[in-house]
Structure formats: structure tokens, C-alpha cells
Amino acid sequence: MDILKFITAGSVDDGKSTLIGRLLYDTDSILEDQLEAIKSANRKNDDGTVDLAIITDGLKAEREQGITIDVAYKYFQTDKRKFIIADTPGHIQYTRNMVTGASGADLAIILIDARKGVIEQTIRHTFLVSLLNIQHVLVCVNKMDMVDYDQESFEKIKSDYLQFSNKLTIQNIEFIPVSALRGDNIVIKSRNMPWYDGPSLIHFLETVDVKPFATSGKGRFPVQWIVRPQTDELHDYRGYAGRIVGGSFKVGDKVAIMPSGFRSTITHIELNNEQKVDAEEGESVIIRLEDDIDISRGDLIVSAADIPEVTKDIEASICWMDLRPLDLSQTYLLQTNSKLSRVKIQDILHKVNINTLEEIPADTFSLNDIGKVRIRSADELVVDTYAENKATGGAILIDTRTNLTVGALMFS
């Protein structure tokens, strides 16, 4: 049974938490003790029914304010699929939380209030989804009960959304009219919208063909650990442990070790003390080579036929995540996989006004700002573009003064 990882995003009070609560409730995915605790809680809807948003609003501040602040992860499954839901905050103040939750998602659900239509936050969230290269978007037009299940309201929102999203690089966009509060088109098709002939939300999630992020297929193996037992039995053993993040490898393959560029041949691939002929993307294995080469944690073993660029100068999109603004005079640490390098931000190319998608000049970044920068590294960096491979094309920026993660980077 495969796993679908998706996020929900929308403006404050669009009903994200209620949608997830309804989805879990109507698929019988809530444990009895949880259900009793929810029913005994003080939060009720106007009609006296249980407020299902309380299922995902786990923080005390979220329950008091009725907003989502941090990313809440929920897990459930049906007969057809397993699901991991990341309920991400909608408020502009928590953009960094949404970026964190969306970074590993296969699909994004964008909620729009049927009464409000497409607003600035809708554009913001869709831009972030596009920036993080999520290629499947489901737009749920929520609170259809508040507009008397009017088809024209739904079609107007659909048209407005497609008008601005056409500027972005999202391959698949679908639309479903729903009422999370009433349960319309969540698990069961709604009788209140006979004009809609598409699937319910759960049917869509169970059947949508979302393949894992398709890398370029180029062999990529970041070395996480050098295995040297140095026992009498394994005196000359030298292996390199890690997880394959792109393409595949097999015994006999010619490979290059980056950034040094030394060449060798794979002699063994091992998994759980068993010998394998080959290994594919996503597998954690030990690779052994024909030659004794100086390889360190953070180096990259790549297919000799697909050698990536080695450079000290890179351009990257950035989401700033720190209360302190970006300091161009400060040295930061760049971490990509297990490699750490000292870097400086050489230049700010632009900042994005993600309410209008306009690129504007900037001399710094503040919390939740997004834009593009040019970076200079003290070490040679081995990079792919983020569009080619998220694992080797993405990184985090760490402040050496506080050891806090201050930025998320997508190489271009």
C-alpha cells in the first residue's frame, strides 16, 4: 500500500483544521478515547455540533485563538492508501512553518473560502507550492453551504485561480466544491451540488496518480558515514553508508567521487549484511569501491556518466526563517545532506512580493521574506538544481552565532 503525503494550506478561518477533522471523523480514523475527549471539549459549532478543528489544533494557543500556528501531522489510512497530512499555518506570520511542512509533500490542498474567493493568501500559498516544486494541487472551495451551494460562485473562483496560477509552474490543478462543516463532498458525494460531477475529496486522494518526486534519474549517493570496522575479520573493509537520493547503482558501475573527481568502480552493494546486485533511489545501503580513495562524510558518489556541476558560486531561491534579518557581512553555514560549508551571501538579486508575484529590489531579508540570492562558498559545492533533485538541489542556512536554521534554499 503506497503512502500519499499532502499538505493543507489556506487563509485564517478558511477551514483547514475542520476539513482534516471531518476527513478523519468520516473515515472512522479517530480513536475512541480521542473522540470522547473531543466531545467533552467546550468548543462547539454554532449549531451545537462538535468542532472538528480541535482534532488538529493541538497547541493550547491554537485552541484558544482558533488558528493554526505550527505544522500538525496526522496519519490515517483507508483500504486503498495510507496518508500523512501536514496541516500548515495559513497566516503570513507563519510562512516558514508552511515551507517546512510542504518540503516533503507530494500534493497540496489549497482551501478557498467560497464567500471570499481568491485572496492574497491564496496567491501566497500557491506561489510557495510552486517554489517547492509540488506539481499536484487540489483546490477545495470550502464553505459552499454559506453561499447556498451556488455553482456560479464556484466557477468564478475556479476561473480567478487559473488566471494567476498559469504564471506558475504547476502541472496538475483540480477543483472540488466542499463544505467541511457539513461534510459535503468530503467522504460522500453531496446531494446539495448535483451540478458537480467530480469525485469526493477522499475518492480523489485515494485514486490520484501522484508519483514520488521524479528526480532527473542521475545517480546520486551522499556519503553519511565511513564504515571501517578494523577488526581481524574485517581488517581491510572500507564501505560508504548513505541513502541513494537519485537514480540507481549496480555492482560494476563506474562512479566519480565529488568534489574531488576521482573515479572508481562499485564492487559491492550491501544491505543488512546481505549482498545486492543493485540499489535504487530511496534505499539506504553500503557501497564499496574497487580503489582506496580519500572519501569523507558529505562527499557525493555519482554516476560517472552524469557528473554534476562543481562550483563555489551558486544562485538560489531563499525563504528567510529568522527573526534577525539577513546580514550580508555575516558568515553562515550551508548544509546540504551531511556536508557543511562556510558561505557568505554575496548579493540579493531580488525579493518576491508574493501577493502580486512581482520581483522587487531588496537589500536584506526579514522573517518570512522570499527571494533570490547569490552565494559564495569557502568550499567547492556539488549541486543539482532543485527542479532536478530536491535532495542535492536544496539546503538549509545556519547562523553560526546562534546555531539556528535561518533559511531554506532551493538551488537554481
C-alpha positions in Angstrom: 0.0 0.0 0.0 1.6 3.3 -1.1 1.7 6.5 1.0 0.4 9.9 -0.1 1.9 12.9 1.7 -0.1 16.1 1.4 -0.4 19.5 2.9 -3.4 21.7 3.5 -3.0 25.5 3.2 -5.3 28.4 3.3 -6.1 31.7 4.9 -7.1 32.1 8.5 -10.7 30.7 9.0 -10.8 29.0 5.6 -11.5 25.8 7.5 -8.2 23.8 7.1 -8.4 22.1 10.5 -12.1 21.5 10.2 -11.5 19.8 6.8 -8.9 17.5 8.2 -11.1 16.8 11.2 -14.1 16.0 9.0 -11.9 13.7 6.8 -10.6 11.8 9.9 -14.1 11.7 11.5 -16.0 10.5 8.4 -13.3 7.8 7.6 -13.5 6.4 11.2 -9.9 7.3 11.8 -10.3 8.8 15.3 -9.7 6.5 18.3 -12.5 6.2 20.8 -10.7 7.9 23.7 -9.8 10.8 21.3 -13.4 11.1 20.2 -14.6 11.2 23.8 -12.1 13.9 24.7 -13.3 15.9 21.7 -16.9 15.6 22.5 -16.3 16.7 26.1 -14.4 19.8 25.0 -16.0 23.2 25.3 -15.5 24.2 21.6 -18.8 23.8 19.7 -20.1 25.0 16.4 -23.0 27.4 16.2 -25.4 24.6 15.7 -24.1 22.8 18.8 -22.2 20.1 16.9 -18.6 19.1 17.8 -15.9 21.5 16.5 -13.8 19.0 14.5 -11.0 21.5 14.1 -9.9 20.6 17.7 -8.6 17.3 16.3 -5.6 19.1 14.7 -5.3 22.2 16.8 -3.0 20.6 19.3 -1.4 23.7 20.9 -3.2 25.5 23.7 -2.8 28.8 21.8 -4.3 27.3 18.7 -7.4 26.1 20.6 -7.8 29.5 22.4 -7.4 31.6 19.2 -8.9 29.2 16.7 -6.0 29.4 14.3 -3.2 27.0 13.2 0.3 28.1 14.4 2.5 25.1 13.9 2.5 22.2 11.5 0.3 19.4 12.7 0.9 15.9 11.3 -1.9 13.4 11.1 -1.8 9.8 9.9 -4.7 7.7 8.7 -5.4 5.1 6.0 -8.3 3.6 4.0 -8.5 0.3 2.2 -6.7 1.8 -0.7 -4.0 4.1 0.6 -2.1 5.4 3.6 -1.9 9.1 4.2 0.3 11.6 6.0 -1.3 15.0 6.4 0.6 18.2 7.2 -1.9 20.9 8.4 0.2 24.0 7.8 -0.5 27.5 9.1 -2.2 30.0 6.8 -1.2 33.3 8.5 1.6 35.3 6.8 3.4 35.3 10.2 4.0 31.5 9.9 5.2 31.3 6.3 8.3 29.5 7.4 6.2 26.8 9.1 4.3 26.2 5.9 7.6 25.9 3.9 8.8 23.3 6.4 5.6 21.3 6.2 5.4 21.5 2.4 9.0 20.5 1.7 8.2 16.8 1.7 4.7 16.8 0.2 3.5 15.0 -2.9 0.3 17.1 -3.2 -1.1 20.3 -1.8 -4.7 21.1 -0.9 -5.4 24.8 -1.2 -8.5 25.9 0.6 -10.5 28.9 -0.5 -13.5 30.4 1.3 -16.4 30.4 -1.1 -17.6 33.8 0.3 -14.2 35.5 -0.1 -12.8 33.9 -3.3 -9.2 34.2 -4.3 -7.3 36.5 -1.9 -3.7 37.5 -1.3 -3.0 34.5 0.9 -4.3 32.2 -1.8 -1.7 33.6 -4.2 1.0 33.4 -1.5 0.4 29.7 -0.7 0.2 28.8 -4.4 3.5 30.5 -5.0 5.1 28.6 -2.2 3.8 25.4 -3.5 5.2 26.2 -6.9 8.5 27.3 -5.4 8.8 23.9 -3.6 8.1 22.1 -6.9 4.9 20.4 -5.7 3.3 19.5 -9.1 -0.2 18.4 -7.9 -2.6 20.9 -6.4 -6.2 20.3 -5.3 -8.2 23.5 -4.8 -11.0 22.9 -2.3 -13.6 25.7 -2.4 -14.9 25.4 1.1 -18.0 26.7 2.9 -20.2 26.1 -0.1 -23.1 25.9 2.4 -22.5 29.6 3.1 -23.2 30.6 -0.5 -26.2 28.2 -0.9 -24.1 25.7 -2.9 -24.1 28.2 -5.8 -22.4 26.9 -8.9 -21.6 30.3 -10.3 -19.6 31.2 -7.1 -17.5 28.0 -7.6 -16.9 28.6 -11.3 -15.9 32.3 -10.6 -13.3 31.1 -8.1 -12.0 28.4 -10.4 -11.6 31.0 -13.2 -9.8 33.5 -11.0 -7.5 30.9 -9.6 -6.4 29.6 -13.0 -5.8 33.1 -14.2 -3.0 33.8 -11.8 -1.7 30.2 -11.4 -1.0 30.0 -15.1 2.0 32.2 -14.4 3.5 29.4 -12.2 5.0 26.0 -12.9 2.3 23.7 -11.5 1.4 20.8 -13.8 -1.9 19.5 -12.4 -4.6 21.6 -10.8 -8.1 20.1 -9.8 -11.1 21.7 -8.1 -13.7 20.3 -5.7 -16.5 22.3 -4.0 -16.9 21.2 -0.4 -18.4 22.1 3.0 -16.0 20.7 5.7 -18.5 21.7 8.4 -21.5 19.8 6.8 -19.4 17.0 5.2 -20.4 17.8 1.6 -18.1 16.1 -0.9 -15.6 15.1 1.8 -16.2 11.4 2.0 -19.7 11.1 0.5 -20.8 12.9 -2.7 -23.0 15.9 -1.8 -26.7 15.9 -2.8 -26.7 19.7 -2.4 -24.5 20.1 -5.5 -26.0 18.0 -8.3 -24.2 20.2 -10.8 -20.8 18.9 -9.7 -19.9 15.5 -11.3 -16.4 15.0 -10.0 -15.1 12.8 -7.1 -15.4 13.4 -3.4 -12.2 14.5 -1.6 -11.4 11.1 -0.2 -12.0 9.4 -3.6 -9.7 11.9 -5.2 -7.0 11.3 -2.6 -7.3 7.5 -2.9 -7.0 7.5 -6.7 -4.9 10.5 -7.7 -1.8 9.3 -9.5 1.0 11.1 -7.6 4.3 9.5 -8.2 7.2 10.4 -5.8 9.1 13.4 -6.8 10.7 12.5 -10.1 14.4 13.2 -10.0 16.5 13.5 -13.1 17.4 9.9 -12.8 21.1 10.7 -12.3 22.9 8.5 -9.8 23.4 10.4 -6.5 24.7 9.0 -3.2 25.6 11.4 -0.4 28.1 9.7 1.9 26.8 9.8 5.5 29.3 7.6 7.2 32.6 5.8 6.5 32.4 2.1 7.7 35.8 0.9 8.9 35.4 -1.9 11.5 39.2 -2.5 11.7 38.7 -5.9 13.2 40.8 -9.0 12.5 38.0 -10.4 10.5 37.3 -7.2 8.5 40.8 -5.7 8.6 40.7 -4.2 5.1 37.0 -3.4 5.0 36.0 0.1 3.8 32.5 0.9 3.0 30.4 4.1 2.5 27.0 4.3 4.1 24.2 6.5 3.0 20.9 6.7 1.1 20.5 6.9 -2.6 18.8 10.2 -3.5 18.8 9.9 -7.2 18.9 7.2 -9.9 20.3 3.8 -9.2 23.6 2.0 -8.8 24.7 -1.6 -9.5 27.8 -3.6 -9.0 30.3 -2.8 -11.8 29.1 0.8 -12.3 31.7 3.4 -13.0 31.4 6.2 -10.5 33.0 9.5 -9.6 33.6 10.9 -6.1 32.7 14.6 -5.9 34.0 17.2 -5.4 37.5 15.6 -5.9 36.5 14.0 -9.2 38.4 10.7 -8.5 37.0 7.7 -10.4 36.4 4.1 -9.3 34.1 1.1 -9.8 31.5 -0.3 -7.4 32.5 -3.8 -6.2 29.8 -4.4 -3.6 26.4 -3.1 -2.5 25.3 -4.3 0.9 22.0 -4.0 2.8 21.6 -5.6 6.3 24.7 -7.7 5.8 23.3 -9.1 2.6 24.9 -8.6 -0.9 22.8 -6.8 -3.5 23.4 -6.6 -7.3 21.8 -3.1 -7.4 20.0 -0.5 -5.4 17.5 2.2 -6.3 16.6 5.7 -5.1 15.4 5.7 -1.5 17.4 2.7 -0.4 19.9 3.0 2.4 22.9 0.9 1.6 26.7 0.5 2.0 28.7 0.9 -1.2 32.2 -0.5 -1.5 34.6 0.6 -4.2 37.5 -1.0 -6.1 40.0 1.7 -5.1 41.0 3.1 -1.7 40.1 6.8 -2.2 40.1 9.5 0.4 36.3 10.0 0.9 34.8 12.0 3.7 31.3 12.4 5.2 29.5 14.8 3.0 31.1 13.7 -0.3 28.9 12.6 -3.1 29.3 9.4 -5.1 27.7 9.9 -8.5 27.3 8.0 -11.7 30.4 8.7 -13.9 28.1 9.4 -16.8 26.2 12.1 -15.0 28.7 14.3 -13.1 27.1 17.4 -11.5 28.4 20.9 -11.5 31.2 21.8 -9.0 31.2 25.4 -8.1 31.8 27.9 -5.3 29.2 30.4 -6.6 25.6 29.5 -6.7 22.2 31.2 -7.1 19.3 30.0 -5.0 15.8 30.9 -4.0 15.6 31.5 -0.3 12.9 31.6 2.4 14.2 33.6 5.4 13.1 31.9 8.7 14.8 34.0 11.4 13.7 37.0 13.5 17.1 38.5 12.8 17.3 40.0 9.3 19.8 38.7 6.8 23.2 40.2 7.4 25.4 40.4 4.3 28.5 40.8 6.4 27.8 37.6 8.3 29.3 34.2 7.5 26.7 31.4 7.6 26.9 27.6 7.4 25.3 25.9 4.4 24.2 22.3 4.9 23.2 20.1 2.0 22.7 16.5 3.1 25.5 15.8 5.5 28.0 18.4 4.2 28.6 21.7 6.0 30.3 24.6 4.2 31.0 28.2 5.3 29.3 30.7 2.9 28.5 34.4 2.6 25.5 35.9 0.8 27.3 37.9 -1.9 24.2 39.6 -3.4 20.5 39.8 -3.1 19.1 39.5 -6.6 15.5 40.3 -5.7 12.7 39.8 -3.2 9.3 38.5 -4.3 6.1 40.3 -3.5 4.2 37.0 -3.3 0.8 38.8 -3.2 1.4 40.1 -6.7 4.3 37.7 -7.8 6.3 40.8 -8.7 10.1 40.8 -8.2 11.3 43.8 -6.3 14.7 45.2 -5.3 15.9 44.5 -1.7 19.0 45.0 0.5 18.0 42.4 3.2 15.5 39.7 4.1 13.3 39.7 7.2 11.2 36.9 8.7 9.2 35.0 6.0 10.6 37.0 3.1 11.2 35.1 -0.1 13.5 35.9 -2.9 16.7 35.0 -4.7 20.4 35.4 -3.7 23.9 34.8 -4.9 26.1 32.8 -2.5 29.9 32.4 -2.3 31.2 29.2 -0.6 34.6 28.6 1.0 34.5 25.0 -0.3 33.6 23.6 -3.6 29.9 22.6 -3.7 28.4 19.8 -5.8 24.9 20.9 -6.8 22.0 20.0 -8.9 19.1 22.3 -9.5 16.1 21.9 -7.1 13.9 21.1 -10.1 16.3 18.2 -10.9 16.7 16.7 -7.5 15.4 18.1 -4.2 17.9 16.2 -2.1 21.0 17.6 -3.9 19.4 20.9 -5.0 18.2 22.1 -1.6 19.9 23.2 1.5 19.5 25.0 4.8 21.4 28.1 6.0 22.6 28.1 9.7 23.6 31.1 11.7 27.0 30.4 13.3 26.2 32.8 16.2 23.1 31.0 17.3 23.3 27.6 15.5 19.7 28.2 14.4 18.4 27.4 10.9 17.7 30.8 9.4 16.9 30.0 5.7 15.7 27.3 3.3 17.5 27.3 -0.1 16.5 25.9 -3.5 19.3 26.0 -6.0 18.6 27.3 -9.5 
